[in-house]
Amino acid sequence: MANTDIIAAIATPPGRGGIGVVRISGQNLQPLARAVLGYIPKQRYASLSKFLDKNGLVIDQGIALYFPAPHSYTGEDILELQGHGGQAIMSLLLSSCLAAGARVAQPGEFTLRAFLNNKLDLAQAESVADIIDASTNEAARCAMRSLQGEFSVTIRTLVQAVTGLRMLVEATLDFPEEETDSLQYADVHGKLKSIQMRLECVLTSSRQGSLLRDGMCIVLVGQPNVGKSSLMNRLAEEEVAIVAEIPGTTRDAVRHTINLEGVPLHLIDTAGLRETNDIVEQIGIARTRAAIEKADLALLLVDSHLGATLEDWAILNTFPAGLPVIQVFNKIDISHEAPRVKSEEGRLEIYLSAKTGAGIELLQQKLQEIIGWQSPSEGEGLFMARHRHLQALAETKRHLERAVEITRCGSQSELLAEELRLAQSALSSITGEFSADALLGEIFSHFCIGK
C-alpha cells in the first residue's frame, strides 16, 4: 500500500467542544507547517501558534505539536493542531491543510500507517479501535492490555513453539529411513499436546475478552402489557422505555445497553406480539420479529398471574431454532408468588417482579451463566479478541488436532509438517505477519476518521 502522500483529518468528534484537533501525517511536513503556521515548530514542544488559511489570514490560535519521523504514532512526520472545538473552525483549519498539499485521510489510515511502518502489529492496531469503542471499564482495560502488546506476545510465543516443532519435523524429511525413530525420540507428540494446552488457555481468555468487546444482544418479547418495558427499565436502572397500562404502548424497538459485571448487554424492548389492524403497530411487530432473528438470547415475558397461555406458546414456537430462551414470569407481586428459578422440561423459567425488583438478581445470575461470563479482576488475563482472532485460533486448533492424529497413527512427516505450517500461518495472521491487502482494508475501514 502506498503511503507517500500527506494525510489530514479532524481527530475530535463533530460538534462543539473546548478543544478540537486536526492531525496531519506524511513525509516532510515542514513546507505544510510553514504554510499553516508561518514557521516550523520546535520538535515535541507545545507551541502557542496562529493557524493561517491559504491567504495568510488567521483562522484560530492554539497549540501546535510536531513529531518528526520515525518517533511518532505513524512512524512519519506528524503535526497536531489543537484549536477551539467549533465545527466551523475545524473545517477551516482542515481546508487550510488541504490547500497546503494534504488530502483527507481515509478511516483508520493513521493507524494503518502505524502498522505498515512497524509501530504496531495488527492485533495492537485493532485494539486502538476497541479502546475507542469500549462501552465498559473492563472492556477498556482489556483493550489497553492488547494495545500494550500482551495478546501479541502470547500469540508470538505460540508461533515460536509451532515453528520450532515444524523445523524439527522438516529436518527429518532429509532422513526418511530414520524419521519415525527421530520424531519419537524428540517427543513430537508430547510437544504437540503441550502446545494444544497453551492454545486452549488462549482460546478461553479470548472468548471471554470477545464478550467484553461485543457483549450480547437480548430481546424482550411477549404479548402486550406483560411488563417488557418495566423489565427493561428495571435492568437499565433508569426510565428508558415508556410504561403504561394501555396495551400496545411500545410501537417500536427501544434499545439500551447495560453493564453486567463488565459485559455489555444490548437490550431490545419490542412491540407486543398480537393480531392487530393498527398499521403502525403492525410495523412495530414486524420489527420485533426481525430483532428476534438477530438476537443472541430471548426473554419471553409471561404474566405470572395468568400463567402461560396458548398465545405465549405460539410466540415461543415462532422463535428460530437454537435461540436460547428464558421464560420470565413477571408480576409475582400481583400473583403473590416468591421469586424463584425453575427448570421445566428443559425450559428455564424465572419468576420475578419488574415493578418491585424481586427476583431481578436471579435473572442477572442466569444471564451471566448463559453468556458464559467468568468475572476476573478488572479484565486481568483476558484478551480483546475479535471474530477473526477467534476464527484463526479455532483454525489453529483444528490443524494441531490433525497433527496429533498423524503422530498417533505414525503417518508420514510430510503431512505432519504441512499441518504445522497451516497452524503457524493461522496464528501469524492474528498479528499480521501473513495478511492480505484485502484483509487490511476491511479491518482499518471500520476505524474513526482521524485515527
C-alpha positions as CSV (number, residue, x, y, z in Angstrom):
1,M,0.0,0.0,0.0
2,A,1.4,3.4,-1.0
3,N,1.7,5.9,1.9
4,T,3.9,8.6,0.4
5,D,1.3,11.4,0.4
6,I,0.3,13.6,3.2
7,I,-3.0,12.9,5.0
8,A,-5.0,15.2,7.3
9,A,-8.2,14.8,9.3
10,I,-10.2,16.2,12.2
11,A,-9.4,13.8,15.0
12,T,-12.1,15.0,17.5
13,P,-15.8,14.3,17.3
14,P,-18.0,16.7,15.4
15,G,-19.9,19.4,17.3
16,R,-18.9,22.0,19.9
17,G,-16.1,21.4,22.3
18,G,-13.4,23.2,24.3
19,I,-10.7,21.8,22.1
20,G,-10.6,20.5,18.5
21,V,-7.7,18.7,16.9
22,V,-6.6,18.4,13.3
23,R,-4.0,15.7,12.7
24,I,-1.6,15.6,9.8
25,S,0.8,12.8,8.9
26,G,3.3,12.3,6.0
27,Q,6.8,12.6,4.8
28,N,8.4,16.0,5.3
29,L,5.7,18.2,6.8
30,Q,7.9,21.2,7.1
31,P,6.5,23.0,4.0
32,L,3.0,22.4,5.2
33,A,3.9,23.7,8.7
34,R,5.3,26.9,7.1
35,A,2.1,27.4,5.1
36,V,-0.3,26.8,8.0
37,L,1.7,28.2,10.9
38,G,4.2,30.5,9.3
39,Y,7.1,28.6,10.8
40,I,8.4,25.1,11.7
41,P,7.5,24.3,15.4
42,K,10.1,23.0,17.8
43,Q,10.1,19.2,18.0
44,R,8.0,17.7,20.7
45,Y,7.2,21.1,22.2
46,A,3.8,22.6,22.7
47,S,4.0,25.9,20.8
48,L,1.3,28.6,21.0
49,S,0.6,29.4,17.4
50,K,-1.6,31.2,15.0
51,F,-3.3,29.0,12.4
52,L,-3.4,30.6,8.9
53,D,-5.6,30.0,5.9
54,K,-4.1,29.8,2.3
55,N,-4.2,33.6,2.1
56,G,-2.3,34.1,5.3
57,L,-5.3,35.2,7.3
58,V,-5.6,34.0,10.9
59,I,-8.2,31.2,11.4
60,D,-7.6,30.5,15.0
61,Q,-5.0,30.4,17.7
62,G,-4.0,27.3,19.6
63,I,-1.3,24.7,20.2
64,A,1.0,23.1,17.6
65,L,2.8,19.9,18.3
66,Y,5.4,18.5,15.8
67,F,6.7,14.9,16.0
68,P,9.3,14.1,13.3
69,A,9.7,10.6,11.9
70,P,10.4,8.0,13.0
71,H,9.4,8.8,16.6
72,S,5.7,9.3,16.1
73,Y,2.5,7.4,16.2
74,T,2.5,6.6,12.4
75,G,6.3,6.5,12.0
76,E,6.1,9.5,9.7
77,D,6.2,13.2,10.5
78,I,3.1,14.2,12.5
79,L,1.7,17.7,13.1
80,E,-1.2,18.1,15.5
81,L,-3.0,21.4,15.6
82,Q,-5.1,21.9,18.7
83,G,-7.6,24.8,18.4
84,H,-11.0,25.8,19.6
85,G,-13.5,23.0,19.2
86,G,-16.1,24.6,16.9
87,Q,-17.1,22.8,13.7
88,A,-16.6,25.8,11.5
89,I,-13.1,26.5,12.9
90,M,-12.1,22.8,12.5
91,S,-13.4,22.8,8.9
92,L,-11.5,26.0,8.0
93,L,-8.3,24.6,9.6
94,L,-8.6,21.3,7.7
95,S,-9.2,23.2,4.5
96,S,-6.0,25.1,5.1
97,C,-4.1,21.9,5.4
98,L,-5.6,20.5,2.2
99,A,-4.7,23.7,0.4
100,A,-1.1,23.2,1.6
101,G,-0.8,19.8,0.0
102,A,-2.6,17.3,2.2
103,R,-5.5,15.1,1.4
104,V,-8.4,13.9,3.6
105,A,-7.4,10.7,5.4
106,Q,-9.4,7.5,5.0
107,P,-11.0,5.9,8.1
108,G,-8.2,4.3,10.1
109,E,-5.5,5.4,7.8
110,F,-3.3,6.9,10.6
111,T,-3.3,3.6,12.4
112,L,-2.8,1.7,9.1
113,R,0.3,3.7,8.5
114,A,1.5,2.9,12.0
115,F,1.1,-0.8,11.2
116,L,2.8,-0.6,7.8
117,N,5.7,1.3,9.5
118,N,6.0,-1.4,12.2
119,K,4.9,0.9,15.0
120,L,2.1,-1.6,15.9
121,D,1.3,-5.1,14.9
122,L,-2.2,-5.9,13.5
123,A,-3.7,-7.0,16.9
124,Q,-2.4,-3.9,18.6
125,A,-3.8,-1.7,15.7
126,E,-7.2,-3.3,16.1
127,S,-7.1,-2.6,19.9
128,V,-6.9,1.1,19.2
129,A,-10.5,1.0,17.7
130,D,-11.5,-1.3,20.6
131,I,-10.4,1.2,23.2
132,I,-12.4,3.9,21.4
133,D,-15.5,1.7,21.2
134,A,-15.2,0.2,24.7
135,S,-18.6,0.5,26.5
136,T,-17.5,-0.7,29.9
137,N,-14.5,0.0,32.2
138,E,-13.5,-3.7,32.0
139,A,-13.6,-3.6,28.2
140,A,-11.4,-0.5,28.1
141,R,-8.8,-2.2,30.4
142,C,-8.8,-5.3,28.3
143,A,-8.3,-3.4,25.1
144,M,-5.4,-1.5,26.7
145,R,-3.8,-4.8,27.5
146,S,-3.9,-5.7,23.9
147,L,-2.6,-2.3,22.8
148,Q,0.4,-2.8,25.1
149,G,1.2,-6.0,23.3
150,E,0.2,-8.7,25.8
151,F,-2.0,-10.5,23.3
152,S,0.6,-10.3,20.6
153,V,3.4,-11.6,22.9
154,T,1.2,-14.6,23.8
155,I,0.5,-15.3,20.1
156,R,4.1,-15.0,19.1
157,T,5.1,-17.4,21.9
158,L,2.7,-19.9,20.4
159,V,4.0,-19.2,16.9
160,Q,7.6,-19.8,18.1
161,A,6.6,-23.1,19.7
162,V,4.9,-24.3,16.5
163,T,7.7,-23.1,14.3
164,G,10.3,-24.9,16.4
165,L,8.4,-28.1,16.2
166,R,7.8,-27.6,12.5
167,M,11.6,-27.2,11.9
168,L,12.2,-30.4,13.8
169,V,9.8,-32.3,11.7
170,E,11.0,-30.9,8.4
171,A,14.6,-31.7,9.4
172,T,13.7,-35.5,9.5
173,L,12.5,-35.3,5.9
174,D,16.1,-35.4,4.7
175,F,16.5,-38.8,6.5
176,P,13.2,-40.7,5.7
177,E,14.6,-44.0,6.9
178,E,15.0,-42.5,10.4
179,E,12.0,-40.2,10.7
180,T,9.8,-42.4,12.9
181,D,12.5,-43.0,15.5
182,S,13.7,-39.4,15.3
183,L,10.2,-38.0,16.0
184,Q,9.6,-40.4,18.8
185,Y,12.9,-39.6,20.3
186,A,12.2,-35.8,20.1
187,D,8.7,-36.4,21.7
188,V,6.9,-34.6,19.0
189,H,3.6,-35.9,20.3
190,G,4.2,-34.6,23.8
191,K,5.3,-31.2,22.5
192,L,2.1,-31.0,20.4
193,K,0.0,-31.8,23.4
194,S,1.7,-29.1,25.4
195,I,1.1,-26.5,22.6
196,Q,-2.5,-27.6,22.5
197,M,-3.0,-26.9,26.2
198,R,-1.5,-23.5,25.9
199,L,-3.7,-22.7,22.9
200,E,-6.8,-23.8,24.8
201,C,-5.9,-21.3,27.6
202,V,-5.6,-18.5,25.0
203,L,-8.9,-19.5,23.4
204,T,-10.7,-19.3,26.7
205,S,-9.2,-15.9,27.5
206,S,-10.0,-14.7,24.0
207,R,-13.7,-15.8,24.2
208,Q,-14.1,-14.0,27.5
209,G,-12.5,-10.9,26.0
210,S,-14.7,-11.1,23.0
211,L,-17.7,-11.0,25.3
212,L,-16.3,-7.7,26.8
213,R,-15.9,-6.3,23.3
214,D,-19.2,-7.4,21.6
215,G,-21.4,-8.2,24.5
216,M,-24.7,-10.0,23.9
217,C,-27.9,-8.9,22.2
218,I,-31.0,-9.7,24.3
219,V,-34.5,-9.2,23.0
220,L,-37.5,-8.8,25.3
221,V,-40.6,-10.5,23.7
222,G,-44.1,-11.2,24.8
223,Q,-47.8,-10.3,24.5
224,P,-48.8,-6.6,25.1
225,N,-48.8,-5.4,28.7
226,V,-46.8,-8.3,30.2
227,G,-44.2,-5.8,31.6
228,K,-41.4,-5.8,28.9
229,S,-40.8,-2.1,29.2
230,S,-40.9,-2.3,33.0
231,L,-38.3,-5.1,33.0
232,M,-36.2,-3.0,30.6
233,N,-36.3,-0.1,32.9
234,R,-35.5,-2.2,36.0
235,L,-32.5,-3.8,34.3
236,A,-31.3,-0.4,33.0
237,E,-32.0,1.2,36.4
238,E,-33.5,4.2,34.6
239,E,-36.6,5.1,32.7
240,V,-35.6,4.3,29.1
241,A,-38.9,2.9,27.9
242,I,-42.4,4.3,28.3
243,V,-44.6,2.3,30.7
244,A,-48.4,2.4,30.6
245,E,-51.4,0.2,31.3
246,I,-52.6,0.6,27.8
247,P,-51.7,-2.5,25.6
248,G,-49.6,-1.6,22.6
249,T,-47.8,1.4,24.1
250,T,-44.4,0.2,22.7
251,R,-44.7,0.6,18.9
252,D,-41.0,0.4,18.0
253,A,-38.0,-1.3,19.4
254,V,-36.3,0.6,22.3
255,R,-32.6,-0.2,22.6
256,H,-30.4,0.3,25.6
257,T,-27.0,-1.2,26.7
258,I,-26.4,-2.2,30.3
259,N,-23.3,-3.3,32.1
260,L,-23.5,-6.7,33.8
261,E,-20.2,-7.4,35.6
262,G,-18.4,-5.6,32.9
263,V,-20.1,-7.3,30.0
264,P,-22.2,-5.0,27.7
265,L,-25.7,-6.4,27.3
266,H,-27.7,-4.8,24.4
267,L,-31.3,-4.9,25.5
268,I,-34.1,-4.5,22.9
269,D,-37.6,-3.8,24.2
270,T,-40.0,-4.8,21.5
271,A,-43.7,-4.2,20.5
272,G,-46.1,-6.7,22.0
273,L,-46.9,-9.6,19.7
274,R,-50.6,-9.9,18.8
275,E,-53.0,-9.8,15.9
276,T,-53.9,-6.1,15.2
277,N,-55.3,-3.9,12.5
278,D,-53.3,-0.9,13.5
279,I,-50.8,-0.3,10.7
280,V,-48.2,1.4,12.9
281,E,-48.4,-1.5,15.4
282,Q,-48.0,-4.0,12.6
283,I,-44.8,-2.3,11.6
284,G,-43.6,-2.5,15.2
285,I,-44.4,-6.2,15.3
286,A,-42.5,-6.8,12.1
287,R,-39.5,-5.1,13.6
288,T,-39.9,-7.3,16.7
289,R,-39.7,-10.4,14.6
290,A,-36.6,-9.0,12.8
291,A,-34.9,-8.3,16.2
292,I,-35.6,-11.9,17.3
293,E,-33.8,-13.2,14.2
294,K,-30.7,-11.3,15.2
295,A,-30.8,-11.8,18.9
296,D,-28.3,-14.0,21.0
297,L,-30.9,-14.6,23.7
298,A,-34.7,-14.0,24.1
299,L,-36.5,-13.2,27.3
300,L,-40.1,-14.4,26.8
301,L,-42.3,-12.5,29.3
302,V,-45.4,-14.1,30.7
303,D,-48.0,-12.6,33.1
304,S,-47.5,-14.9,36.1
305,H,-51.0,-14.1,37.4
306,L,-52.5,-15.6,34.2
307,G,-49.8,-18.2,33.5
308,A,-48.5,-19.3,30.1
309,T,-51.4,-19.1,27.6
310,L,-51.8,-20.6,24.2
311,E,-50.7,-17.2,22.7
312,D,-47.5,-17.4,24.7
313,W,-46.8,-20.9,23.4
314,A,-47.5,-19.7,19.9
315,I,-44.9,-17.0,20.3
316,L,-42.4,-19.5,21.7
317,N,-42.9,-21.7,18.7
318,T,-42.0,-18.9,16.3
319,F,-38.5,-18.4,17.7
320,P,-35.6,-19.5,15.5
321,A,-34.2,-23.0,16.2
322,G,-31.2,-22.8,18.6
323,L,-32.1,-19.4,20.1
324,P,-31.6,-19.6,23.9
325,V,-34.9,-18.6,25.7
326,I,-35.6,-17.7,29.3
327,Q,-39.3,-17.6,30.2
328,V,-39.8,-14.8,32.6
329,F,-43.0,-14.9,34.7
330,N,-43.5,-11.3,35.6
331,K,-45.8,-9.6,38.1
332,I,-45.3,-12.0,41.0
333,D,-46.3,-9.0,43.2
334,I,-49.8,-9.5,41.9
335,S,-49.9,-13.3,42.0
336,H,-48.2,-13.3,45.5
337,E,-45.5,-15.7,44.5
338,A,-41.9,-15.9,45.7
339,P,-39.1,-15.2,43.3
340,R,-37.5,-18.4,42.1
341,V,-35.9,-20.3,39.2
342,K,-37.4,-23.4,37.7
343,S,-36.3,-25.8,35.0
344,E,-39.4,-27.3,33.3
345,E,-38.9,-29.9,30.6
346,G,-35.6,-28.3,29.6
347,R,-37.0,-24.8,29.7
348,L,-35.6,-22.2,32.1
349,E,-38.3,-20.3,34.0
350,I,-37.7,-17.3,36.3
351,Y,-40.4,-15.8,38.5
352,L,-39.9,-12.1,39.3
353,S,-41.5,-8.7,39.6
354,A,-40.2,-5.9,37.4
355,K,-42.2,-3.5,39.4
356,T,-40.7,-4.2,42.8
357,G,-37.4,-5.7,41.7
358,A,-37.9,-9.1,43.4
359,G,-36.1,-11.8,41.6
360,I,-34.1,-9.5,39.3
361,E,-30.8,-10.7,40.8
362,L,-31.9,-14.3,39.9
363,L,-32.3,-13.2,36.3
364,Q,-28.9,-11.4,36.3
365,Q,-27.2,-14.5,37.6
366,K,-28.8,-16.7,34.9
367,L,-27.8,-14.2,32.2
368,Q,-24.2,-14.5,33.3
369,E,-24.4,-18.3,33.2
370,I,-25.9,-18.4,29.8
371,I,-23.4,-16.0,28.2
372,G,-20.6,-17.9,29.8
373,W,-19.0,-15.0,31.6
374,Q,-16.5,-15.6,34.4
375,S,-15.6,-12.3,36.0
376,P,-11.9,-11.8,36.5
377,S,-10.3,-8.9,38.4
378,E,-10.5,-5.8,36.1
379,G,-10.2,-7.9,32.9
380,E,-7.0,-9.5,34.1
381,G,-5.7,-12.3,31.9
382,L,-8.3,-11.5,29.1
383,F,-7.6,-10.5,25.5
384,M,-9.8,-8.2,23.5
385,A,-10.3,-10.8,20.7
386,R,-12.3,-10.1,17.6
387,H,-14.2,-12.6,15.5
388,R,-11.3,-13.1,13.1
389,H,-9.0,-13.8,16.0
390,L,-11.3,-16.5,17.3
391,Q,-11.6,-17.9,13.8
392,A,-7.8,-18.0,13.5
393,L,-7.4,-19.7,16.9
394,A,-10.1,-22.2,16.1
395,E,-8.4,-23.0,12.7
396,T,-5.1,-23.4,14.6
397,K,-6.8,-25.8,17.0
398,R,-8.1,-27.9,14.1
399,H,-4.6,-28.2,12.5
400,L,-3.0,-29.1,15.7
401,E,-5.6,-31.8,16.3
402,R,-4.9,-33.3,12.9
403,A,-1.1,-33.1,13.7
404,V,-1.7,-35.1,16.9
405,E,-3.7,-37.7,15.0
406,I,-0.8,-38.0,12.4
407,T,1.7,-38.6,15.2
408,R,-0.6,-41.1,16.8
409,C,-1.0,-43.1,13.5
410,G,2.6,-42.8,12.6
411,S,1.9,-41.2,9.2
412,Q,4.5,-39.6,7.0
413,S,6.3,-36.5,8.2
414,E,5.2,-34.5,5.1
415,L,1.6,-34.5,6.3
416,L,2.7,-33.5,9.9
417,A,4.9,-30.7,8.6
418,E,2.0,-29.3,6.4
419,E,-0.4,-29.3,9.4
420,L,2.1,-27.4,11.5
421,R,2.7,-24.9,8.6
422,L,-1.0,-24.2,8.4
423,A,-1.2,-23.8,12.2
424,Q,1.7,-21.4,12.1
425,S,0.1,-19.4,9.3
426,A,-3.3,-19.1,11.0
427,L,-1.6,-17.9,14.2
428,S,0.6,-15.4,12.4
429,S,-2.4,-13.8,10.7
430,I,-3.6,-12.5,14.1
431,T,-0.6,-10.2,14.5
432,G,-0.3,-9.5,10.7
433,E,2.8,-11.4,9.7
434,F,0.7,-13.0,6.9
435,S,-2.2,-10.7,5.9
436,A,-3.6,-9.9,2.5
437,D,-4.2,-6.3,1.5
438,A,-7.9,-7.0,1.3
439,L,-8.0,-8.1,4.9
440,L,-6.1,-4.9,6.0
441,G,-8.5,-2.7,4.1
442,E,-11.5,-4.4,5.7
443,I,-10.0,-4.0,9.2
444,F,-9.0,-0.4,9.0
445,S,-12.1,0.8,7.2
446,H,-14.1,0.5,10.5
447,F,-11.9,3.0,12.3
448,C,-12.7,6.6,13.0
449,I,-11.6,9.3,10.6
450,G,-8.5,10.8,12.2
451,K,-7.4,7.6,13.8
